[in-house]
């Protein structure tokens, strides 16, 4: 990694999500790229501001960027009825979620970049792909960082959703496929979280590089095991909400019958999104957002990742590994990670198999320790920011 004194040239970083505080999967990925850019370039940032959140520029570490602009977004109600109405309108207009949310601010971006010369511009998320156009005259190359492949994300949710929701997801998947065909070939290069995602879009742009999801190097967490299993993540994110619903209805009852004293701890922001799913059981602890998920996971005997759909890779597994906590995951939850079943985690897809995997770990402290240590070693080797930066540097993609 270059020292700050070796920085030469300018870069622009555009993100619809606040990269700081670096808590949660999306923020951690965006923050890792901003950190990398700040070591190699003088950085300007375009950030989108949500009315209900802290101003994103104010959360940036001092000296991280030279100048920034916050683009205000119109207020969106999170009420169920309001969301349903928005999605009905999107279906009618064939405008998929979030792509419409972040559109239409090209003039503000163009004005901010006017008169500047950037060696590189990095655009976070496919939702912001159209901002390629106002950056063309200012940036020598423009790179798109895809946290997920949106068409694949919606298609996978369609496969596990109830019929009415599945219909919407299939429609949105097709809309995103058309938008991906339109925008992905225009970028100089594209970053994705996994080889699986790279293969999904390689026909549209031959310059696709894997930049793995990663976490900052974290001092080894002190493990003090409680009689707890844990799930972590943004609970408003649909795959996480579906995972909680699946586990609560089909896996947790099996575990409760075997381990009456066991508690299930759910950690993450937007806890109201799953509150009704777990309100019936006092042994389920809905913690809400925390500043340090790793320290909470270090107190659990097992981290559960019952993800049924999505793309990209799961930061929640990396944080559990960093804590030295063994993981039981679905195959979908572990997609994209270079991890072996029985070596770094346990894989299980049916409710009974998932309950059996958790049971095996709860009853075998030696196996818990072995898998926790193996996951921790793999995380330190492959999935820290420094490891990801080395891969990014060696690929020549940025």
FIKOLMAR-598517 format. One record per residue (C-alpha): x, y, z; residue in three letters. Coordinates in steps of 0.05 Angstrom, whole numbers, plus 32768, in hexadecimal, padded with zeros to 4 digits. Layout:
<atoms>
XYZAla ...
</atoms>
This chain:
<atoms>
800080008000Unk 801A80457FEEUnk 802680768025Unk 7FFC80B58026Unk 803980DE8012Unk 803D80B67FD1Unk 7FF780C97FBBUnk 7FF380E87F76Unk 7FB680F97F4CUnk 7F6D81017F5DUnk 7F3480D07F63Unk 7EE980D77F6BUnk 7EC080A97F96Unk 7E7480A77F8EUnk 7E4A807E7FBEUnk 7DFF807A7FCCUnk 7E0E805E8011Unk 7E3680818047Unk 7E78805B804DUnk 7E8180718095Unk 7E75805C80C9Unk 7E90801C80AAUnk 7E5A7FEF80C8Unk 7E357FBC809EUnk 7E457F9B805CUnk 7E387FD4802CUnk 7E5C80088055Unk 7E987FDB8062Unk 7EA27FCD8018Unk 7E9B80168005Unk 7EC8802D803EUnk 7EFE7FFB8029Unk 7F0080187FE3Unk 7F0080607FFCUnk 7F3A804E802BUnk 7F60802F7FF0Unk 7F54806C7FC5Unk 7F69809C7FFCUnk 7FAD80798000Unk 7FB980817FB6Unk 7F9580C17FA1Unk 7F7981027FBAUnk 7F2F80F17FBEUnk 7EF081197FB1Unk 7EAF80F87FC7Unk 7E6780FB7FB0Unk 7E3980DF7FE5Unk 7DED80D97FE9Unk 7DCC80F28029Unk 7D8E80D28046Unk 7D6280FE8071Unk 7D5D80C980A9Unk 7DA880BE80AEUnk 7DE680E380C5Unk 7E04810F808EUnk 7E3680E0806CUnk 7E6D81138062Unk 7E6E812280ADUnk 7E7E80D980BCUnk 7EBC80D7808FUnk 7EFE80D180B4Unk 7F25811380B4Unk 7F50811B8076Unk 7F3080E28050Unk 7F17810E8018Unk 7F2B81517FFBUnk 7EE481697FEFUnk 7E9F814A7FEDUnk 7E5781577FD9Unk 7E19813A7FF9Unk 7DDE812F7FCAUnk 7D9D81327FF0Unk 7D6B80FB7FE3Unk 7D2081057FEAUnk 7D0280E68028Unk 7CE7809F8022Unk 7CB880828055Unk 7CCB803D806FUnk 7C83802B807FUnk 7C6B7FEA8060Unk 7C32800C8039Unk 7C618042801EUnk 7C93800D8007Unk 7C5D7FE57FE5Unk 7C4580227FC0Unk 7C8C80347FA9Unk 7C987FED7F90Unk 7C557FEB7F6CUnk 7C69802B7F48Unk 7CAD800E7F37Unk 7C8D7FD07F1AUnk 7C5F7FFA7EF0Unk 7C9880257ED6Unk 7CC97FEB7ED2Unk 7CFB80117EFCUnk 7D1B7FE37F2FUnk 7D277FF67F78Unk 7D6180247F89Unk 7D7380317F41Unk 7D3B80637F41Unk 7D4B807B7F87Unk 7D9080957F75Unk 7D8380AE7F2FUnk 7D7C80F57F14Unk 7DB5811A7F36Unk 7DE3811C7EFAUnk 7DE781687EF7Unk 7DFE816C7F3FUnk 7E3481387F34Unk 7E4B81597EF3Unk 7E50819D7F16Unk 7E79817F7F4FUnk 7EA9815D7F1FUnk 7EAE81987EEDUnk 7EF481B17EE2Unk 7F1481767F07Unk 7F4181407EEAUnk 7F3B80FC7F0BUnk 7F6880C17EFDUnk 7F2F80947F12Unk 7EE780997F29Unk 7EC880617F52Unk 7E7C805A7F51Unk 7E5E802F7F88Unk 7E2280037F79Unk 7DFF7FF67F38Unk 7DC880267F4FUnk 7DF7805F7F3EUnk 7E1080457EFBUnk 7DF180807ED3Unk 7E2180B07EF6Unk 7E5480957EC5Unk 7E3C80CA7E94Unk 7E49810A7EBBUnk 7E8D80EF7ECFUnk 7EA680DE7E89Unk 7EC581227E7BUnk 7EEA81247EBFUnk 7F0480DD7ECBUnk 7F3780B67EA2Unk 7F1680757EB7Unk 7ED580657EDCUnk 7ECE80267F05Unk 7E8D80097F1EUnk 7E8D7FE37F5FUnk 7E547FB07F64Unk 7E437F9A7FAAUnk 7E0F7F6B7F8BUnk 7DF87F587F45Unk 7DB37F767F4AUnk 7D927F4A7F16Unk 7DAD7F0B7F39Unk 7D9A7F277F7DUnk 7D517F307F69Unk 7D4F7EED7F44Unk 7D687EC87F82Unk 7D347EEA7FAEUnk 7CFE7ED87F7CUnk 7D107E8F7F85Unk 7D027E907FD0Unk 7CCA7EC57FD7Unk 7C7F7EBD7FDBUnk 7C5C7EC17F97Unk 7C4A7F0B7F96Unk 7C907F207FACUnk 7CB07EEE7F7DUnk 7C8B7F0D7F43Unk 7CA67F527F55Unk 7CED7F387F5EUnk 7CEB7F157F1AUnk 7CD37F567EFAUnk 7D097F7E7F1CUnk 7D3E7F4A7F09Unk 7D2C7F507EC0Unk 7D2D7F9D7EC4Unk 7D727F9A7EE4Unk 7D8B7F6A7EAFUnk 7D797F9D7E7AUnk 7D9A7FD57EA0Unk 7DD97FAB7EABUnk 7DDD7F9F7E60Unk 7DD77FEA7E56Unk 7E0980037E89Unk 7E3C7FCE7E9BUnk 7E607FCE7E57Unk 7E6E80197E5DUnk 7E9C80157E9AUnk 7EE780107E94Unk 7EE57FD77EC7Unk 7EB77FB97EFBUnk 7EC57F9F7F41Unk 7E9B7F667F5FUnk 7E9C7F427FA1Unk 7EA57EFA7F88Unk 7EB87ECF7F4EUnk 7E707EB87F48Unk 7E5A7F007F3DUnk 7E947F0B7F0DUnk 7E7B7ED17EE1Unk 7E357EED7EE2Unk 7E487F2E7EC0Unk 7E887F1C7E9AUnk 7E627F187E57Unk 7E517F627E5FUnk 7E967F7D7E70Unk 7ED77F567E6BUnk 7EF97F837E9EUnk 7ED87F667EDCUnk 7F037F5B7F1AUnk 7EF57F3A7F5DUnk 7EFE7F6B7F97Unk 7EE87F417FD3Unk 7EBE7F5B800BUnk 7EEB7F648047Unk 7EF07F81808CUnk 7F257FAC80ADUnk 7F5B7F8880D3Unk 7F3C7F7C8117Unk 7F617F6B8156Unk 7F517F25816DUnk 7F0F7F268192Unk 7F0C7F0981D7Unk 7EDD7ECE81D4Unk 7EAF7EC58210Unk 7E7B7E9381F9Unk 7E347E9C8211Unk 7DFC7E6B8204Unk 7DEA7E9281C6Unk 7DE87E8C817BUnk 7DEB7ECC8152Unk 7DD57EEB8110Unk 7DED7F2F80F9Unk 7DDD7F5E80C0Unk 7DB27F9880A8Unk 7D6E7F7C80BAUnk 7D4A7FA78088Unk 7D727F87804FUnk 7D417F56802FUnk 7D6F7F18802EUnk 7D7D7F238078Unk 7D347F2C8089Unk 7D237EEC8062Unk 7D5B7EC88086Unk 7D3F7EDB80CAUnk 7CF97EC680B5Unk 7D137E82809CUnk 7D3D7E7580DAUnk 7D077E8C810BUnk 7CD17E6080EBUnk 7CF67E2280D7Unk 7D397E1B80FBUnk 7D337E3E813EUnk 7CFA7E118158Unk 7D267DD4814CUnk 7D5F7DF28172Unk 7D337E0B81ABUnk 7D197DC481B5Unk 7D607DAA81BBUnk 7D7E7DE481E3Unk 7D487E05820FUnk 7D797E36822DUnk 7D967E4D81EAUnk 7D8C7E9481D3Unk 7D8D7EB0818DUnk 7DAB7EF68189Unk 7D9A7F20814CUnk 7DCA7F5B8141Unk 7DC37F93810EUnk 7DA47FD480FAUnk 7D5A7FDC80E9Unk 7D427FA8811CUnk 7CFA7FBE8112Unk 7CFB7F9A80CFUnk 7CFC7F5680F1Unk 7CDD7F668135Unk 7C9A7F468124Unk 7CBC7F07810CUnk 7CDC7EF9814FUnk 7CAF7F1C8182Unk 7C8E7EDB8197Unk 7CCC7EBD81B6Unk 7CF07EDC81F2Unk 7D2D7EB181E5Unk 7D3B7EDA81A6Unk 7D627F1981B6Unk 7D5A7F528184Unk 7D987F7C8193Unk 7D957FB1815CUnk 7DD17FD78140Unk 7E157FD28162Unk 7E577FF58155Unk 7E807FB58158Unk 7E5D7F78813DUnk 7E9C7F4E8145Unk 7E9D7F558191Unk 7E547F408195Unk 7E607F048168Unk 7E9B7EF08193Unk 7E697EE281CBUnk 7E417EB181A1Unk 7E4F7E67819CUnk 7E387E658154Unk 7E297E99811EUnk 7DEF7E8580F1Unk 7DE97E9D80A8Unk 7DA77E81808EUnk 7DA97EAC804FUnk 7D7C7E928017Unk 7D8A7EC57FE0Unk 7DB77EFD7FC9Unk 7DF97F097FA6Unk 7E3D7F237FBBUnk 7E5A7F077FFBUnk 7E457F0B8044Unk 7E6C7F3A8072Unk 7E477F1980ACUnk 7E717EDA80A0Unk 7EB17F01809FUnk 7E9F7F2480E1Unk 7E8F7EE18101Unk 7ED17EC580E9Unk 7EF57F038104Unk 7ED57EF48147Unk 7EEC7EAC8144Unk 7EA37E958145Unk 7E917E57811CUnk 7E5E7E6180E5Unk 7E247E3780CBUnk 7E0C7E528088Unk 7DE17E40804EUnk 7E067E35800CUnk 7DE87E767FF3Unk 7E017E9B8031Unk 7E497E848026Unk 7E4A7E8F7FDAUnk 7E887EB17FC1Unk 7EB37EA37FFEUnk 7EEF7E747FF6Unk 7ED87E498030Unk 7ED27DFE8037Unk 7E987DDA8057Unk 7EB27DB98097Unk 7EF37DE08093Unk 7EE07E29809DUnk 7E947E2380AAUnk 7E5A7DF380A5Unk 7E2A7DF6806AUnk 7DE07DE28071Unk 7DA57DF48046Unk 7D677DD08062Unk 7D4A7DE480A6Unk 7D5B7DA080C5Unk 7DA27DA080A9Unk 7DAC7DE880C2Unk 7D947DD68108Unk 7DC07D988107Unk 7DFD7DC280F4Unk 7DF17DF3812DUnk 7DE47DB9815CUnk 7E257D988149Unk 7E4C7DD7815AUnk 7E277DE5819BUnk 7E377D9F81B3Unk 7E7F7D9D819DUnk 7EAC7DD581B9Unk 7EE97DB88197Unk 7EC87DBD8153Unk 7EB07E038163Unk 7EF67E188174Unk 7F147DF78136Unk 7EE37E168105Unk 7EE67E5A8127Unk 7F327E5B8123Unk 7F327E4380DAUnk 7F017E7980C7Unk 7F287EAD80ECUnk 7F697E9980C8Unk 7F477E9A8084Unk 7F2A7EDF8092Unk 7F6D7EFB80A6Unk 7F8E7EDD8068Unk 7F5A7EEE8033Unk 7F247F1E804CUnk 7F447F59806FUnk 7F477F9D804DUnk 7F927F958044Unk 7F8A7F528022Unk 7F537F6D7FF5Unk 7F7E7FAA7FE4Unk 7FB87F7D7FD0Unk 7F8A7F577FA1Unk 7F6F7F987F84Unk 7FB67FB27F79Unk 7FD07F727F59Unk 7F957F6F7F29Unk 7FA47FB57F0FUnk 7F5A7FC47F0EUnk 7F6080057F35Unk 
</atoms>
